[in-house]
């Protein structure tokens, strides 16, 4: 089943990592899914949301991050035991016991520099494809937290992942980031690209008429595949990015409208994944039952 999802907007500051966190914890706590987050952002934002500073520093010092995995497989061209890099029990939500993480490190930018310097783009994409092939059969949903901007690493995730979705704020600059991303997707279509699951409006101010206008404008473009549910700007979601030293319930971390919105987003995300996989299965079945081109019925 196709279940690897890159989360991407070329514009930063749209609440992408916090949304990845909330979606992963909700998929685990509410929908009982096994979720893997691959933190591919050198700022390691979602890693810091799921791990204490001391634990994250230990993993980085011990060489157990996505950087170390990729250095081994791409720069050193050696086989990698990928489960060594997966950390379990990372959520501070009592009910979210099935959230797993491959953490990141700021050294990721140096790794990308070496890939470009040595012209190892093809090996990078092969390594990422191999990793995603492994984790597809182990987890229900894999979320790849990509950094803002476009890089050789982000492009590899986007070309090897099954799907992508884009969080955006309902403002001019963030929506311009979507347009840059759309143009980027049009380049080199022969190389393949993740299927678009849609755009999620994040950090929306319910009292802003300007943001409501941007929502309508985004919805008018069918290519956006805009999610019906928006994610409001709430203090609870802002505070969700701070790891609690003690475990708490799901409703304590995501109370009220925050919980309602994130649950609805997750439900819509799962429905879109199911629909896309069902469509592919139907197309494959139809192709398998069709006679080969040029064949003739026997008399």
Sine and cosine of phi, psi and omega as CSV:
sin_phi,cos_phi,sin_psi,cos_psi,sin_omega,cos_omega
0.00,0.00,0.61,-0.79,0.06,-1.00
-0.99,0.17,0.86,-0.52,-0.09,-1.00
-0.52,-0.85,0.23,0.97,0.02,-1.00
-0.99,-0.14,0.80,-0.60,-0.17,-0.99
-0.77,-0.64,0.90,-0.44,0.10,-0.99
-1.00,0.08,0.71,-0.71,0.01,-1.00
-0.93,-0.36,0.87,-0.50,-0.27,-0.96
-0.47,-0.88,0.67,-0.74,0.30,-0.96
-0.55,-0.83,0.68,-0.73,-0.01,-1.00
-0.92,0.39,-0.33,0.94,0.04,-1.00
-1.00,-0.05,0.74,-0.67,0.08,-1.00
-0.99,0.10,0.10,-0.99,0.06,-1.00
0.97,0.25,0.35,0.94,-0.02,-1.00
-0.98,-0.18,0.15,0.99,0.01,-1.00
0.97,0.23,0.45,0.89,-0.10,-1.00
-0.89,0.46,-0.78,0.63,-0.08,-1.00
-0.92,0.39,-0.63,0.78,0.05,-1.00
-0.90,0.43,-0.61,0.80,0.05,-1.00
-0.92,0.39,-0.67,0.74,0.07,-1.00
-0.84,0.54,-0.71,0.70,0.03,-1.00
-0.86,0.52,-0.77,0.63,-0.06,-1.00
-0.90,0.44,-0.65,0.76,0.02,-1.00
-0.91,0.42,-0.71,0.71,-0.02,-1.00
-0.89,0.46,-0.72,0.70,-0.03,-1.00
-0.93,0.37,-0.55,0.83,0.02,-1.00
-0.95,0.30,-0.67,0.75,0.05,-1.00
-0.86,0.51,-0.59,0.81,0.01,-1.00
-0.97,0.24,-0.80,0.60,-0.14,-0.99
-0.96,0.29,-0.63,0.78,-0.12,-0.99
-0.99,-0.15,-0.66,0.75,-0.11,-0.99
-0.97,-0.23,0.02,1.00,0.09,-1.00
0.84,0.54,0.68,0.73,0.03,-1.00
-0.98,-0.19,0.55,-0.83,0.19,-0.98
-1.00,0.09,0.88,-0.48,-0.14,-0.99
-0.86,-0.52,0.76,-0.65,0.12,-0.99
-0.94,-0.35,0.79,-0.62,0.15,-0.99
-0.97,-0.23,0.82,-0.58,0.14,-0.99
-0.97,-0.23,0.93,-0.37,-0.03,-1.00
-1.00,0.05,0.97,-0.25,-0.02,-1.00
-0.95,-0.31,0.33,0.94,0.04,-1.00
-0.98,-0.20,0.82,-0.57,-0.05,-1.00
-0.89,0.46,-0.35,0.94,0.05,-1.00
-0.96,0.28,-0.23,0.97,0.06,-1.00
0.82,0.57,0.58,0.81,-0.08,-1.00
-0.88,0.47,-0.78,0.63,-0.04,-1.00
-0.94,0.34,-0.47,0.88,0.09,-1.00
-0.89,0.45,-0.67,0.74,0.01,-1.00
-0.94,0.33,-0.38,0.93,0.05,-1.00
-0.98,0.20,-0.36,0.93,-0.09,-1.00
-0.95,-0.33,-0.28,0.96,-0.05,-1.00
-0.79,-0.62,0.56,-0.83,0.13,-0.99
-0.91,0.41,0.37,-0.93,-0.02,-1.00
-0.85,0.52,-0.63,0.78,-0.02,-1.00
-0.93,0.37,-0.65,0.76,0.02,-1.00
-0.93,0.37,-0.65,0.76,0.03,-1.00
-0.90,0.43,-0.69,0.73,0.01,-1.00
-0.89,0.46,-0.63,0.78,0.01,-1.00
-0.90,0.44,-0.71,0.70,0.01,-1.00
-0.89,0.45,-0.64,0.77,0.04,-1.00
-0.91,0.41,-0.66,0.75,0.00,-1.00
-0.93,0.37,-0.54,0.84,-0.01,-1.00
-0.99,0.10,0.01,1.00,0.04,-1.00
0.95,0.32,0.67,0.74,-0.06,-1.00
-0.85,-0.53,0.74,0.67,0.01,-1.00
-0.84,-0.54,0.09,-1.00,0.03,-1.00
-0.87,0.49,-0.49,0.87,0.03,-1.00
-0.89,0.46,-0.75,0.66,-0.05,-1.00
-0.92,0.40,-0.61,0.79,0.05,-1.00
-0.87,0.49,-0.71,0.70,-0.05,-1.00
-0.97,0.26,-0.55,0.83,0.07,-1.00
-0.87,0.49,-0.69,0.72,-0.01,-1.00
-0.90,0.43,-0.74,0.67,-0.12,-0.99
-0.98,0.18,-0.51,0.86,-0.08,-1.00
-0.99,-0.16,-0.83,0.56,-0.06,-1.00
-0.97,0.25,-0.64,0.77,-0.04,-1.00
-0.99,-0.10,-0.22,0.98,0.07,-1.00
0.83,0.56,0.73,0.69,0.03,-1.00
-0.87,-0.50,0.39,-0.92,0.02,-1.00
-0.92,0.39,0.59,-0.81,-0.07,-1.00
-0.87,-0.50,0.71,-0.70,0.11,-0.99
-1.00,0.03,1.00,0.09,-0.20,-0.98
-0.85,0.53,-0.55,0.83,-0.01,-1.00
-0.87,0.50,-0.39,0.92,0.03,-1.00
-0.87,0.49,-0.42,0.91,-0.10,-1.00
-1.00,-0.08,-0.04,1.00,-0.04,-1.00
-1.00,-0.07,0.81,-0.59,-0.01,-1.00
-0.95,-0.30,0.79,-0.61,0.03,-1.00
-0.98,-0.20,0.16,-0.99,0.04,-1.00
0.88,0.47,0.61,0.79,-0.14,-0.99
-1.00,-0.04,-0.28,0.96,-0.07,-1.00
-0.99,0.13,0.53,-0.85,0.09,-1.00
-1.00,-0.04,0.17,0.98,0.04,-1.00
-1.00,-0.08,0.80,-0.60,-0.05,-1.00
-0.78,0.63,-0.73,0.68,-0.13,-0.99
-0.99,0.14,-0.20,0.98,-0.08,-1.00
-0.99,-0.10,0.92,0.39,-0.05,-1.00
-1.00,0.06,-0.05,1.00,-0.08,-1.00
-0.88,-0.48,0.59,0.81,0.15,-0.99
-0.98,-0.22,0.79,-0.61,-0.01,-1.00
-0.84,-0.55,0.36,-0.93,-0.11,-0.99
-0.61,-0.79,0.69,-0.73,0.33,-0.95
-0.97,-0.25,0.96,-0.29,-0.14,-0.99
-0.96,0.26,0.21,-0.98,-0.04,-1.00
-0.91,-0.42,-0.02,-1.00,-0.03,-1.00
-0.39,-0.92,0.51,-0.86,0.00,-1.00
-0.91,0.42,-0.28,0.96,0.03,-1.00
-0.92,0.40,-0.12,0.99,-0.01,-1.00
-0.86,0.52,-0.58,0.82,0.01,-1.00
-0.91,0.41,-0.58,0.81,0.03,-1.00
-0.94,0.34,-0.60,0.80,0.06,-1.00
-0.87,0.49,-0.72,0.70,0.00,-1.00
-0.88,0.48,-0.59,0.81,0.04,-1.00
-0.89,0.46,-0.67,0.74,0.01,-1.00
-0.92,0.40,-0.61,0.79,0.04,-1.00
-0.87,0.49,-0.70,0.72,-0.01,-1.00
-0.93,0.36,-0.66,0.75,-0.03,-1.00
-0.90,0.44,-0.61,0.79,-0.04,-1.00
-1.00,-0.08,0.04,1.00,0.00,-1.00
0.82,0.57,0.78,0.62,-0.04,-1.00
-0.96,-0.27,0.49,0.87,-0.07,-1.00
-0.88,0.48,-0.66,0.75,-0.02,-1.00
-0.91,0.41,-0.66,0.75,0.02,-1.00
-0.92,0.38,-0.57,0.82,0.05,-1.00
-0.88,0.48,-0.73,0.68,-0.02,-1.00
-0.91,0.42,-0.63,0.78,0.04,-1.00
-0.89,0.46,-0.67,0.74,-0.01,-1.00
-0.91,0.41,-0.67,0.74,0.01,-1.00
-0.92,0.39,-0.66,0.75,0.05,-1.00
-0.87,0.50,-0.66,0.76,0.01,-1.00
-0.91,0.42,-0.67,0.74,0.02,-1.00
-0.88,0.48,-0.73,0.69,-0.02,-1.00
-0.91,0.42,-0.57,0.82,0.05,-1.00
-0.89,0.45,-0.60,0.80,0.01,-1.00
-0.93,0.36,-0.74,0.68,-0.15,-0.99
-0.98,0.21,-0.35,0.94,0.02,-1.00
-0.82,0.57,-0.65,0.76,-0.07,-1.00
-1.00,0.10,-0.09,1.00,-0.08,-1.00
-0.97,-0.26,-0.59,0.81,-0.08,-1.00
-0.91,-0.41,0.42,-0.91,0.03,-1.00
-0.97,0.24,-0.66,0.75,0.00,-1.00
-0.66,-0.75,0.71,-0.71,0.08,-1.00
-0.89,-0.46,0.86,-0.52,0.01,-1.00
-0.95,-0.32,0.83,-0.56,-0.01,-1.00
-0.96,-0.28,0.93,-0.38,-0.02,-1.00
-1.00,0.09,0.99,-0.16,-0.04,-1.00
-1.00,0.04,0.52,-0.85,0.03,-1.00
-0.97,0.26,0.32,-0.95,0.13,-0.99
-0.92,0.40,0.37,-0.93,-0.05,-1.00
1.00,0.06,0.05,-1.00,-0.04,-1.00
-0.84,-0.54,0.80,-0.60,-0.03,-1.00
-0.66,-0.75,0.14,-0.99,0.01,-1.00
-0.90,0.45,-0.56,0.83,0.00,-1.00
-0.94,0.34,-0.73,0.68,0.03,-1.00
-0.87,0.49,-0.66,0.75,0.02,-1.00
-0.88,0.47,-0.62,0.78,0.01,-1.00
-0.90,0.43,-0.68,0.73,0.05,-1.00
-0.87,0.50,-0.70,0.71,-0.07,-1.00
-0.93,0.37,-0.46,0.89,0.01,-1.00
-1.00,0.05,-0.39,0.92,-0.03,-1.00
-0.98,-0.17,-0.40,0.92,0.02,-1.00
-0.94,0.33,0.35,-0.94,0.02,-1.00
-0.98,0.22,-0.63,0.78,-0.10,-0.99
-0.65,-0.76,0.20,-0.98,0.20,-0.98
-0.56,-0.83,0.46,-0.89,0.23,-0.97
-0.68,-0.73,0.36,-0.93,-0.14,-0.99
-0.82,-0.58,0.92,-0.39,0.18,-0.98
-0.96,0.27,0.56,-0.83,0.07,-1.00
-0.51,-0.86,0.53,-0.85,0.21,-0.98
-0.99,0.12,0.50,-0.87,0.02,-1.00
-0.99,0.13,0.92,0.38,0.06,-1.00
-0.63,-0.77,0.13,-0.99,-0.16,-0.99
-0.90,0.43,-0.77,0.64,-0.10,-1.00
-0.90,0.43,-0.67,0.74,-0.02,-1.00
-0.91,0.41,-0.63,0.78,0.03,-1.00
-0.95,0.32,-0.48,0.88,0.13,-0.99
-0.90,0.43,-0.57,0.82,0.06,-1.00
-0.88,0.48,-0.58,0.82,0.05,-1.00
-0.91,0.41,-0.61,0.79,-0.01,-1.00
-0.92,0.38,-0.65,0.76,0.07,-1.00
-0.87,0.49,-0.68,0.73,0.01,-1.00
-0.89,0.45,-0.65,0.76,0.00,-1.00
-0.89,0.46,-0.67,0.74,0.02,-1.00
-0.92,0.38,-0.62,0.79,0.03,-1.00
-0.87,0.48,-0.66,0.75,-0.01,-1.00
-0.89,0.46,-0.43,0.90,-0.01,-1.00
-0.97,0.23,-0.18,0.98,-0.01,-1.00
-0.99,0.14,0.68,-0.74,0.06,-1.00
0.75,0.66,0.84,0.54,0.00,-1.00
-0.88,0.47,-0.37,0.93,0.00,-1.00
-0.92,0.39,-0.27,0.96,-0.02,-1.00
-1.00,0.07,-0.07,1.00,0.00,-1.00
0.99,0.11,0.38,-0.92,0.01,-1.00
-0.33,-0.94,0.52,-0.86,0.03,-1.00
-0.87,0.49,0.56,-0.83,0.01,-1.00
-0.97,0.25,0.67,-0.74,-0.03,-1.00
-0.97,0.24,0.87,-0.49,0.09,-1.00
-1.00,0.04,-0.37,0.93,0.06,-1.00
0.69,-0.73,-0.04,-1.00,0.00,-1.00
-0.93,-0.38,0.71,-0.71,0.05,-1.00
-0.92,-0.40,0.85,-0.53,0.07,-1.00
-0.98,0.22,0.84,-0.55,-0.09,-1.00
-0.87,-0.49,0.45,-0.89,0.09,-1.00
0.85,0.53,0.70,0.72,-0.05,-1.00
-1.00,0.06,0.72,-0.70,0.09,-1.00
-1.00,-0.01,0.93,-0.38,-0.08,-1.00
-0.91,0.43,-0.34,0.94,-0.03,-1.00
-1.00,-0.04,-0.05,1.00,-0.09,-1.00
-1.00,-0.05,0.89,-0.46,0.06,-1.00
-0.94,0.33,-0.50,0.86,0.02,-1.00
-0.91,0.42,-0.70,0.71,0.01,-1.00
-0.92,0.39,-0.55,0.83,0.08,-1.00
-0.90,0.44,-0.60,0.80,0.04,-1.00
-0.91,0.42,-0.66,0.76,0.03,-1.00
-0.91,0.41,-0.59,0.80,0.06,-1.00
-0.88,0.47,-0.70,0.71,0.02,-1.00
-0.89,0.45,-0.65,0.76,-0.02,-1.00
-0.91,0.42,-0.67,0.74,0.04,-1.00
-0.91,0.42,-0.59,0.81,-0.04,-1.00
-0.95,0.32,-0.42,0.91,-0.01,-1.00
-0.94,0.34,-0.39,0.92,0.01,-1.00
-1.00,-0.05,0.96,-0.28,-0.07,-1.00
-0.87,0.49,-0.45,0.89,-0.01,-1.00
-0.89,0.46,-0.41,0.91,0.00,-1.00
-0.94,0.35,-0.46,0.89,-0.08,-1.00
0.76,0.66,0.77,0.63,-0.12,-0.99
-0.85,0.52,0.76,-0.65,0.10,-1.00
-0.90,0.45,0.62,-0.79,0.01,-1.00
-0.91,0.41,-0.57,0.82,-0.05,-1.00
-1.00,0.00,0.77,-0.64,0.15,-0.99
-0.99,-0.15,0.35,-0.94,0.03,-1.00
-0.95,-0.30,0.87,-0.49,-0.08,-1.00
-0.97,0.25,0.35,-0.94,0.15,-0.99
-0.99,0.10,0.94,-0.34,-0.01,-1.00
-0.76,-0.65,0.42,-0.91,0.05,-1.00
-0.91,0.41,-0.53,0.85,0.00,-1.00
-0.89,0.46,-0.70,0.71,-0.01,-1.00
-0.94,0.35,-0.55,0.83,0.07,-1.00
-0.91,0.41,-0.66,0.75,-0.01,-1.00
-0.97,0.25,-0.32,0.95,-0.01,-1.00
-0.88,0.48,-0.40,0.92,-0.02,-1.00
-0.96,0.27,-0.18,0.98,0.01,-1.00
-0.99,-0.10,0.90,-0.45,-0.01,-1.00
-0.90,0.43,0.77,-0.64,0.02,-1.00
-0.99,0.12,0.66,-0.75,0.02,-1.00
-0.94,0.35,-0.30,0.95,0.06,-1.00
-0.82,-0.58,0.51,-0.86,-0.01,-1.00
-0.93,0.38,0.48,-0.88,-0.01,-1.00
-0.66,-0.75,0.25,-0.97,0.01,-1.00
-0.97,0.25,0.31,-0.95,0.03,-1.00
-0.86,0.51,-0.70,0.72,-0.05,-1.00
-0.95,0.33,-0.39,0.92,0.08,-1.00
-0.95,0.31,-0.57,0.82,-0.01,-1.00
-0.99,0.12,-0.59,0.81,-0.04,-1.00
-0.82,-0.58,0.96,0.26,-0.05,-1.00
-0.99,0.13,0.31,-0.95,0.20,-0.98
0.81,0.59,-0.76,-0.65,-0.10,-1.00
-0.92,0.40,-0.41,0.91,0.05,-1.00
-0.89,0.45,-0.73,0.68,0.02,-1.00
-0.89,0.45,-0.71,0.70,-0.02,-1.00
-0.85,0.52,-0.71,0.70,-0.05,-1.00
-0.92,0.38,-0.73,0.68,-0.05,-1.00
-0.92,0.38,-0.62,0.78,0.06,-1.00
-0.87,0.49,-0.69,0.72,-0.02,-1.00
-0.91,0.41,-0.62,0.78,0.06,-1.00
-0.88,0.47,-0.71,0.71,-0.01,-1.00
-0.90,0.43,-0.66,0.75,0.02,-1.00
-0.88,0.47,-0.67,0.74,0.01,-1.00
-0.93,0.36,-0.63,0.78,0.03,-1.00
-0.88,0.47,-0.73,0.68,0.01,-1.00
-0.90,0.44,-0.62,0.79,0.03,-1.00
-0.90,0.43,-0.64,0.77,0.00,-1.00
-0.94,0.35,-0.61,0.79,0.07,-1.00
-0.89,0.45,-0.71,0.70,0.00,-1.00
-0.89,0.46,-0.68,0.73,-0.02,-1.00
-0.91,0.42,-0.67,0.74,-0.01,-1.00
-0.91,0.41,-0.65,0.76,0.02,-1.00
-0.94,0.35,-0.61,0.79,0.03,-1.00
-0.91,0.41,-0.64,0.77,0.02,-1.00
-0.89,0.45,-0.67,0.74,0.02,-1.00
-0.91,0.41,-0.66,0.75,0.01,-1.00
-0.90,0.45,-0.65,0.76,0.02,-1.00
-0.90,0.43,-0.68,0.74,0.01,-1.00
-0.91,0.42,-0.62,0.78,0.01,-1.00
-0.92,0.40,-0.65,0.76,0.02,-1.00
-0.91,0.41,-0.65,0.76,0.01,-1.00
-0.91,0.42,-0.65,0.76,0.01,-1.00
-0.91,0.41,-0.62,0.79,-0.02,-1.00
-0.93,0.37,-0.50,0.87,-0.03,-1.00
-1.00,0.03,-0.17,0.99,-0.01,-1.00
-0.98,0.18,0.60,-0.80,0.03,-1.00
-0.94,0.35,0.48,-0.88,0.05,-1.00
-0.86,0.52,0.53,-0.85,0.01,-1.00
-0.87,0.50,0.76,-0.65,0.04,-1.00
1.00,-0.01,-0.08,1.00,0.01,-1.00
-0.97,0.23,0.42,-0.91,-0.02,-1.00
-0.83,-0.55,0.57,-0.82,0.04,-1.00
-0.92,0.39,0.65,-0.76,0.01,-1.00
-0.95,0.31,0.58,-0.82,-0.03,-1.00
-1.00,0.03,0.00,0.00,0.00,0.00
